[in-house]
Amino acid sequence: MDLDAFRWLLTDDGQRLLADAEELADADPLRAHATLRRVAEPERVAVALTQAGLRRKAVAKFGDLAARMYFTPDGLEQATRQRVATHRAARLQAFEAASVIDLGCGIGGDLVAFAQAGLVAAGIDLDPERVAVAEANLAALGLDGAVTVADATRVDTSPFDVAFADPARRSPRGRTFEAADWTPPWPFVERLLARDACVKTAPGIPHDLVPPGVEAEWVSDHGEVKEAALWSGRLATTTRRATVIPAAGAGRRGEHGLATLTAEDDPGAGVVPLGRFLLEPDGAVIRAGLVTAVAAAVDGGLVDEHLAYVTTDTTDLDLLETPFARAYEVLEELPYREKPLRAALLTRGIGSLTIKKRGVDIVPEELRQRLQLRGDQTATLVLTRVAGHGTALLVRPL
Ligand SMILES: C[S@@+](CC[C@H](N)C(=O)[O-])C[C@H]1O[C@@H](n2cnc3c(N)ncnc32)[C@H](O)[C@@H]1O
């Protein structure tokens, strides 16, 4: 990105060009470029068209705010989505933190949420483009805060109540799951976790990498696990936590709000015979190792010691209204072998099949093709192991 052209975009003339670029968002790119070239220089046209495109793309992460924000392509990809950042900021608010330093703030996904929560927010990043964009985002949203180009590993964080870092998990070879390859790297993270801090990491972080006394919080948004946040110092309130941010209107009665489950909610649960209901825990619950907490909460147990399926015979159907798992009623067991399974599905007129699987070596898309189903009924099939045996269950989502 041409930094001068980006800065110009923030002027009144630049904003007019950006508005024109946004109107041309559906036009053929060459035509859009040619139209805007009549009124502006090529670098400015390029930056305006890029921002217009990125704002559209950013709606998925930032909702209505996207229309007023600025991005870089990589900065947008790496940014924390608004719902998750808002949850993090709310935890800092609940802790009554007054100030936070964001060490590697990128385009400001988290920084904006901190400032919106009323914290004094300072951001630093090594990349001058991202600093310019983060600064523009605070200004565009009418938020206070300071953003500077600096190296996070050399900053004194002590004046701030909380230090936050979201290390880049990319190496020249692409995404990296090796904590040693993060920038800033793992030793920096470990040092930071010796104070009141929060560090965003990838959901796949091994449990044994989490230092003693640090809380790991797996967060899912609309059913997808987005991150594991490490909370240290006085911000750590448990060892493992699963936080579920549901889709608007989620739950049978559309009333699920943000929900959180911790290691203290987990009395443990054993394997029990398959009951009337099957529950598929949310990914955050699975990553946090809290499947047994869900089993206990629904008066049930595990279908298999090593699989993340819960089963229960509870008569209290309200228990199944949990934000932490998707509940299904088990309608019947079908043959597991492919030929008789196909015959059973055809007999029931099932032409459209959702296949869920866990613990069995099956590729649902390939199986669906091989089954060559016909019929006007739709159904959900779960393929899993029950008491060590491959099992096919016809289920109905509750
Ligand atoms: C994953 S991104 C942060 C995204 C941000 N949380 C958001 O929501 O927009 C990581 C950022 O850390 C920055 N970074 C990496 N090493 C750094 C260092 N030593 N000092 C400052 N920033 C650094 C990168 O430039 C990048 O912008």
PDBQT file of the ligand as one rigid body, heavy atoms in Angstrom, charges set to zero:
ROOT
HETATM    1  C1  LIG A 401      -1.978 -11.013  14.257  1.00  0.00    +0.000 C 
HETATM    2  S1  LIG A 401      -1.522  -9.373  14.000  1.00  0.00    +0.000 S 
HETATM    3  C2  LIG A 401      -2.477  -8.468  15.183  1.00  0.00    +0.000 C 
HETATM    4  C3  LIG A 401      -3.904  -8.292  14.779  1.00  0.00    +0.000 C 
HETATM    5  C4  LIG A 401      -4.695  -7.428  15.724  1.00  0.00    +0.000 C 
HETATM    6  N1  LIG A 401      -4.876  -8.041  17.021  1.00  0.00    +0.000 N 
HETATM    7  C5  LIG A 401      -6.050  -7.081  15.151  1.00  0.00    +0.000 C 
HETATM    8  O1  LIG A 401      -7.069  -7.536  15.672  1.00  0.00    +0.000 OA
HETATM    9  O2  LIG A 401      -6.096  -6.340  14.159  1.00  0.00    +0.000 OA
HETATM   10  C6  LIG A 401       0.089  -9.311  14.665  1.00  0.00    +0.000 C 
HETATM   11  C7  LIG A 401       0.795  -7.994  14.493  1.00  0.00    +0.000 C 
HETATM   12  O3  LIG A 401       2.000  -8.003  15.253  1.00  0.00    +0.000 OA
HETATM   13  C8  LIG A 401       2.927  -7.179  14.583  1.00  0.00    +0.000 C 
HETATM   14  N2  LIG A 401       4.258  -7.517  15.129  1.00  0.00    +0.000 N 
HETATM   15  C9  LIG A 401       4.970  -8.654  14.967  1.00  0.00    +0.000 A 
HETATM   16  N3  LIG A 401       6.124  -8.574  15.669  1.00  0.00    +0.000 NA
HETATM   17  C10 LIG A 401       6.118  -7.374  16.303  1.00  0.00    +0.000 A 
HETATM   18  C11 LIG A 401       7.016  -6.719  17.170  1.00  0.00    +0.000 A 
HETATM   19  N4  LIG A 401       8.162  -7.285  17.559  1.00  0.00    +0.000 N 
HETATM   20  N5  LIG A 401       6.680  -5.487  17.609  1.00  0.00    +0.000 NA
HETATM   21  C12 LIG A 401       5.538  -4.888  17.230  1.00  0.00    +0.000 A 
HETATM   22  N6  LIG A 401       4.648  -5.471  16.399  1.00  0.00    +0.000 NA
HETATM   23  C13 LIG A 401       4.937  -6.694  15.942  1.00  0.00    +0.000 A 
HETATM   24  C14 LIG A 401       2.716  -7.503  13.116  1.00  0.00    +0.000 C 
HETATM   25  O4  LIG A 401       3.195  -6.438  12.313  1.00  0.00    +0.000 OA
HETATM   26  C15 LIG A 401       1.187  -7.660  13.074  1.00  0.00    +0.000 C 
HETATM   27  O5  LIG A 401       0.571  -6.466  12.668  1.00  0.00    +0.000 OA
ENDROOT
TORSDOF 0
